[in-house]
């Protein structure tokens, strides 16, 4: 997914968070855990419009992630084995790991690769890209 676009960023953030949680031993997290992880680790860039409440009672960014999750289910990257539980499929894991390796390779050959990637994206944070580069290099991203 090195061709991440502004339309697929939220989907990728979910997949990356699920992989990271899986690496920490949490293979079937609840929706609230995933949202808390994304927020707490600052994996998504939030703007003032994202903090507005939607009719669902969620902030806009959380509601947007729920819609992104639906798209991921349809594409086979994510499963919901029971209500409210999100599970990364092997297809989703492969996508994130492949993208992480691509980012790591770019970062090794071009010191400006990460800033260049961030400049064309709106939602993926520098924190998330740094973790992905570490994952791509086989390093412990949580340190």
C-alpha positions in Angstrom: 0.0 0.0 0.0 2.9 2.3 -0.7 0.3 4.0 -2.9 -1.6 5.1 0.1 -3.9 7.9 -0.8 -5.9 10.4 1.2 -8.9 8.1 0.6 -7.2 5.0 2.1 -5.2 6.5 4.9 -7.7 5.8 7.6 -8.0 2.2 6.4 -4.2 1.8 6.6 -4.1 3.4 10.1 -6.6 0.8 11.3 -4.6 -2.1 9.7 -1.3 -0.8 11.1 -2.8 -0.4 14.6 -4.2 -4.0 14.4 -0.7 -5.3 13.4 0.9 -3.4 16.2 -1.6 -4.7 18.8 -1.1 -8.2 17.4 2.7 -7.8 17.9 1.9 -6.9 21.5 -0.2 -10.1 21.9 -3.6 -8.6 21.3 -4.9 -10.4 18.2 -8.7 -9.7 18.7 -9.0 -6.3 20.2 -12.4 -4.6 20.8 -13.2 -1.5 18.8 -12.7 0.7 21.9 -9.2 -0.7 22.4 -8.2 0.0 18.7 -9.5 3.5 18.9 -7.8 4.1 22.2 -4.5 2.7 20.8 -4.7 4.9 17.7 -5.4 8.0 19.8 -3.0 7.2 22.6 -0.1 6.4 20.3 -0.9 9.4 18.1 -1.1 7.3 15.0 -3.5 9.6 13.3 -3.3 13.4 12.7 -6.4 15.0 14.0 -7.7 18.4 13.0 -10.4 20.6 14.7 -13.1 19.2 12.3 -12.3 15.7 13.5 -13.3 16.6 17.1 -16.9 17.6 16.2 -19.5 15.2 17.4 -21.5 13.2 14.9 -25.1 12.0 15.3 -23.7 8.6 16.4 -22.3 10.2 19.6 -18.7 9.7 18.4 -16.2 12.3 17.4 -16.0 12.6 13.6 -12.6 10.9 13.3 -13.9 7.8 15.3 -17.0 7.7 13.1 -14.8 7.9 10.0 -12.7 5.0 11.2 -15.8 2.9 11.7 -16.7 3.5 8.0 -13.1 2.7 7.0 -13.4 -0.6 9.0 -16.4 -1.5 6.9 -14.5 -1.0 3.7 -11.6 -3.1 5.1 -14.1 -5.9 5.9 -15.4 -5.9 2.3 -11.8 -6.0 0.9 -10.9 -9.0 3.2 -8.3 -7.1 5.3 -10.2 -7.3 8.5 -12.7 -9.6 10.1 -15.2 -9.2 12.9 -15.4 -12.6 14.6 -17.9 -11.2 17.1 -19.7 -8.0 17.7 -17.3 -5.1 18.3 -14.2 -7.3 17.9 -11.7 -6.4 15.1 -9.3 -9.0 13.8 -6.5 -8.4 11.2 -6.6 -11.1 8.5 -3.4 -12.5 7.0 -4.1 -10.4 3.9 -4.2 -7.3 6.1 -1.0 -8.3 7.9 0.8 -9.0 4.7 -0.2 -5.6 3.3 1.0 -3.7 6.4 4.3 -5.7 6.6 5.0 -5.2 2.9 4.3 -1.5 3.2 6.5 -1.2 6.3 9.4 -2.9 4.5 8.9 -0.5 1.6 9.0 2.5 3.9 12.1 1.1 5.7 13.9 0.6 2.4 13.0 4.2 1.3 14.2 5.6 4.6 17.6 3.8 4.2 18.2 5.1 0.7 16.8 8.6 1.1 17.0 10.5 4.4 14.2 12.8 3.2 11.9 9.9 2.4 9.7 10.1 5.6 9.2 13.9 5.4 8.3 13.4 1.7 5.8 10.7 2.5 4.3 12.8 5.3 4.0 15.9 3.1 1.6 14.1 0.7 -0.6 12.5 3.4 -3.1 14.1 5.7 -4.0 11.5 8.3 -1.0 9.2 8.9 1.2 10.7 11.6 5.0 10.8 11.9 4.7 8.6 14.9 3.0 5.9 12.8 5.6 6.2 10.0 8.4 5.9 12.5 6.9 2.7 13.9 6.4 1.3 10.4 10.0 1.9 9.5 11.1 0.0 12.6 8.7 -2.8 11.9 10.0 -2.9 8.3 13.6 -3.2 9.7 12.6 -5.9 12.1 13.2 -3.7 15.1 11.2 -3.4 18.3 8.9 -0.5 17.4 7.5 -0.1 20.9 10.8 1.1 22.4 
